[in-house]
């Protein structure tokens, strides 16, 4: 026996599909994530690095050519010419590749360029090359924290620490050290 199922006209089938589609619940819309404000983050980093009179603050000697390039970068950054500022800092790093001040400044400019992975990497390189106390130390860790907030992933570079945000906060706070007593 050859029985065939009754066929619905195409218009009825299309109407039924539309009716069923109307019953489907819409996909949930995620809450909007606020945009990362890089300029505010860099201002917070620099505020964290303000020295107080009652702490140890180590200042390394600086090559005059590096100091000139850093001054140019600062002037370019003030004009919001971040890419040009990064180029000057990269030139300074070509002269003094492990200068923690230059690495730190380059990390901050990387944030301004929306390069959070690079910002964290430069901050951790600066921390490794610099001292573990004082305002500059706090800036390194605050930069790494801000880079994470901006969406950076921990660096895969050999020798750079893979540190959690909580550990970064702890290390930032540990940077504040009283100076040795003077007699």
Legacy VTK file of the C-alpha trace (Angstrom):
# vtk DataFile Version 3.0
C-alpha trace
ASCII
DATASET POLYDATA
POINTS 183 float
0.000 0.000 0.000
1.370 3.270 -1.035
0.065 6.032 1.171
1.266 9.538 0.930
1.094 12.067 3.723
-1.100 15.011 2.971
0.928 17.971 1.702
0.405 21.499 2.946
0.454 24.310 0.451
3.712 26.299 0.482
1.931 29.440 1.716
0.559 27.571 4.756
3.989 26.139 5.519
5.597 29.608 5.340
2.900 31.045 7.609
3.471 28.282 10.153
7.246 28.898 10.165
6.705 32.605 10.724
4.261 31.885 13.535
6.720 29.556 15.251
9.570 32.016 14.764
7.529 34.633 16.620
7.340 32.287 19.616
11.120 32.030 19.968
12.567 34.140 22.737
15.087 36.733 21.600
18.748 36.199 22.403
19.731 37.968 25.617
21.478 41.266 25.032
24.645 41.528 27.127
25.006 44.506 29.399
27.146 47.112 27.696
30.723 47.136 28.981
31.940 50.658 29.619
34.741 51.746 27.333
38.201 51.810 28.829
39.334 55.422 29.262
43.047 55.248 28.518
43.724 58.899 29.337
42.102 58.511 32.762
44.042 55.284 33.320
47.359 56.980 32.508
46.463 59.875 34.817
45.759 57.327 37.597
49.081 55.598 36.906
50.993 58.839 37.156
49.134 59.848 40.313
50.081 56.495 41.850
53.689 57.335 41.070
53.711 60.644 42.890
56.481 60.577 45.463
55.764 61.464 49.038
58.429 63.026 51.197
58.556 60.051 53.519
59.594 57.272 51.151
62.625 55.950 49.378
62.798 57.242 45.790
65.654 55.950 43.636
66.468 58.052 40.555
68.921 56.586 38.050
71.315 58.687 35.993
70.034 59.431 32.497
71.779 59.670 29.147
71.255 63.233 27.799
70.135 61.945 24.380
67.561 59.684 26.053
66.382 62.607 28.187
65.905 64.710 25.026
63.891 61.956 23.322
61.747 61.548 26.433
61.086 65.304 26.513
60.054 65.187 22.834
57.767 62.235 23.562
56.178 64.107 26.458
55.503 67.144 24.242
54.000 64.932 21.519
51.836 63.121 24.057
50.524 66.466 25.328
49.362 67.121 21.750
47.765 63.638 21.652
50.221 62.528 18.987
50.615 59.149 20.657
52.119 57.253 17.715
54.849 59.898 17.293
55.484 59.828 21.053
55.844 56.033 20.890
58.347 56.402 18.053
60.511 58.774 20.136
60.363 56.392 23.091
61.290 53.471 20.831
64.304 55.507 19.686
65.229 56.086 23.331
64.910 52.353 23.977
67.316 51.806 21.065
69.878 53.758 23.090
68.989 52.512 26.592
66.989 49.300 26.174
66.680 48.583 29.884
65.987 52.069 31.235
63.003 51.566 33.553
61.806 55.171 33.111
61.701 54.870 29.319
60.087 51.424 29.478
57.476 52.777 31.892
56.686 55.767 29.716
56.441 53.477 26.682
53.991 51.277 28.612
51.806 54.291 29.333
51.841 55.378 25.684
50.942 51.818 24.667
47.796 52.163 26.787
47.000 55.432 25.033
47.419 53.618 21.696
44.944 50.926 22.795
47.683 48.290 23.003
47.064 46.785 26.450
49.145 43.645 25.828
52.153 45.808 24.930
51.476 48.100 27.896
51.598 45.201 30.337
54.698 43.767 28.674
56.576 47.103 28.851
55.486 47.653 32.464
56.753 44.232 33.503
60.026 44.783 31.634
60.375 48.136 33.431
59.691 46.487 36.760
62.289 43.783 36.066
64.897 46.387 35.026
64.166 48.858 37.806
64.026 48.998 41.524
61.414 47.268 43.648
60.712 50.339 45.753
59.413 53.843 45.271
57.037 55.735 43.029
58.322 54.277 39.753
57.802 50.763 41.118
54.172 51.638 41.918
53.695 52.975 38.395
54.938 49.693 36.900
52.393 47.629 38.805
49.564 50.128 38.350
50.226 50.115 34.603
50.055 46.321 34.528
46.763 46.492 36.456
45.304 49.102 34.104
46.429 47.050 31.094
44.527 44.060 32.494
41.447 46.251 32.954
41.831 47.263 29.312
41.828 43.606 28.282
45.466 42.538 28.137
46.413 38.899 28.386
49.373 37.869 30.563
52.567 38.006 28.482
54.130 34.807 27.185
57.640 36.291 27.233
60.181 34.136 29.002
61.336 35.788 32.175
58.278 38.006 32.658
56.079 37.074 35.594
52.555 35.783 35.036
50.944 37.698 37.869
47.289 37.915 38.868
45.597 41.265 39.363
45.425 40.630 43.108
49.166 39.947 43.226
49.844 43.094 41.172
47.933 45.144 43.739
49.911 43.567 46.577
53.215 44.237 44.824
52.218 47.826 44.034
51.543 48.476 47.713
54.841 46.824 48.689
56.727 49.441 46.640
56.225 52.099 49.322
59.241 51.869 51.623
60.466 54.379 54.181
63.949 55.756 53.549
66.784 54.590 55.776
67.366 56.735 58.862
69.922 59.507 58.482
72.291 60.193 61.320
LINES 1 184
183 0 1 2 3 4 5 6 7 8 9 10 11 12 13 14 15 16 17 18 19 20 21 22 23 24 25 26 27 28 29 30 31 32 33 34 35 36 37 38 39 40 41 42 43 44 45 46 47 48 49 50 51 52 53 54 55 56 57 58 59 60 61 62 63 64 65 66 67 68 69 70 71 72 73 74 75 76 77 78 79 80 81 82 83 84 85 86 87 88 89 90 91 92 93 94 95 96 97 98 99 100 101 102 103 104 105 106 107 108 109 110 111 112 113 114 115 116 117 118 119 120 121 122 123 124 125 126 127 128 129 130 131 132 133 134 135 136 137 138 139 140 141 142 143 144 145 146 147 148 149 150 151 152 153 154 155 156 157 158 159 160 161 162 163 164 165 166 167 168 169 170 171 172 173 174 175 176 177 178 179 180 181 182
